[in-house]
Amino acid sequence: MVLIPVALLMGAVGLCAFLRSVRAGQFRDLDCAASLILLNDGGGASGGDRPTPHRERQRCKGVSQVGD
């Protein structure tokens, strides 16, 4: 008796959260953030022999980056 309304309420809350994240731009550019992690920043275990490409950072300038 109670489970169906609770399930509908949980579904509505999930749908509202999804729509809010879409409107906030959470899913706008999925490829940029994924490619930033592959860039070599010069620190860490990779040795830092190559600097991070400036073009890639400018293309992804709307993405918040750790350490900036």
C-alpha positions in Angstrom: 0.0 0.0 0.0 2.8 2.4 0.8 5.5 1.1 -1.6 4.1 2.3 -4.8 3.8 6.0 -3.7 7.3 5.8 -2.2 8.7 4.4 -5.4 6.9 7.1 -7.5 8.2 9.8 -5.2 11.8 8.5 -5.4 11.5 8.3 -9.2 10.3 11.9 -9.3 13.1 13.1 -7.1 15.7 11.3 -9.3 14.1 12.8 -12.4 14.2 16.3 -10.9 17.9 15.9 -9.9 18.8 14.7 -13.4 17.0 17.6 -15.1 18.6 20.1 -12.7 22.1 18.8 -13.6 21.3 19.0 -17.3 20.2 22.6 -17.0 23.3 23.4 -14.9 25.5 22.2 -17.8 26.9 19.1 -16.1 26.8 17.1 -19.3 27.7 19.8 -21.7 31.3 18.7 -22.6 32.1 15.2 -21.6 35.2 14.8 -23.8 37.2 17.8 -22.5 37.4 16.7 -18.8 38.3 13.2 -19.9 41.2 14.4 -22.1 42.6 16.7 -19.4 43.5 13.8 -17.2 45.7 12.4 -19.9 47.8 15.6 -20.4 51.2 15.6 -18.8 51.5 18.5 -16.3 55.2 17.9 -15.6 54.7 16.5 -12.1 54.1 13.1 -10.8 55.7 9.7 -11.8 55.8 10.4 -15.5 58.9 12.5 -15.3 57.6 15.7 -16.8 59.6 15.6 -20.1 56.8 17.3 -22.1 54.8 20.4 -21.1 51.0 20.5 -21.2 49.7 21.7 -24.6 48.4 25.3 -24.3 45.7 24.8 -27.0 44.1 21.9 -25.1 43.9 24.0 -21.9 42.4 26.9 -23.7 39.8 24.7 -25.3 38.9 23.3 -21.9 39.2 26.6 -20.0 35.6 26.3 -18.6 36.5 23.1 -16.8 37.8 23.5 -13.3 41.3 22.0 -12.9 43.0 20.8 -9.8 46.0 23.0 -8.9 44.9 26.0 -11.0 
